[in-house]
């Protein structure tokens, strides 16, 4: 496949039946390159024999032996992509029926990123709505109806639900973080910041699913999850400050609240570094407290000043 219009990159680990559902939602077309990167699934050596969908035309099935996570798999996909536009999907999600007629409308657009809305459901019950992905839809609405461009550019953190000009990625050599959690946050933010022009479309093109056992299910109780997410989002926050973008509230405030609740030693570490992303500690504390109940605000201020003093 030389130069298709679209390259779809799908990282996968050990959910082949859901991967097949995702692939079946993608038309078979010489204009659509599909790249499935299997991240060392236990039985991946049997997949080509078991799943005929992986042998369809214009699809590349790539097996890794590292087990490096979704960011690592997506980076391998980037190295194999030839399309004018990049589209990302998770293996347990899928596209709506008219997705590719919608994105075809933007094939010759002169923008670098086009953002769309998504629908969220539970994987084992597609008729039951979920809240996952709701933030992305509010960001699209904020841009379309209120002109909130910066928030859309830097807070639409998922790689899915958008199409990205591959030339932008190639020219800047952008890559996903190869970490277990939040591998897409910095990538999405830096892509949005460097896009010369963007568009948004209020139509739904992608179905986000929620299922037990996924990385996004449950609270922040997995090994090293809080610290990994915090470090990624802290880097995002520093990137925003470098570009003189001070959103209210800043995205990192959520991480500070989570750390205060679940990991206070880690909270203290980032409190000492808060001047790297806010003009002052007081500005940071005000932002962290935005929207909190009064007694929680008192807790934040009292604890923060205590640990700063000692």
Secondary structure, DSSP 8 states (H G I E B T S, - for coil): ----SEEEEEEE-S-HHHHHHHHHTS---TTEEEEEEE---TTGGGHHHH-GGGGSTTEEEEE-SS---HHHHHHHHHHH--SSEEEEEETT-EE-TTHHHHHHTTTT-S-SEEEEEEEEEETTEEEEE--TTHHHHHHHHHHHHH--HHHHHHH---SSSEEEEHHHHHHHT-----SSS-TTHHHHHHHHHH-S-EEEEEEEEEEEEE-TTSTTSSSS-STTHHHHHHHHHHHHHHHHHHTT---SS-THHHHHHHHHHH-HHHHHHHHHTGGGTSSSHHHHHHHHHTT--HHHHHHHHHHHHHHHH-
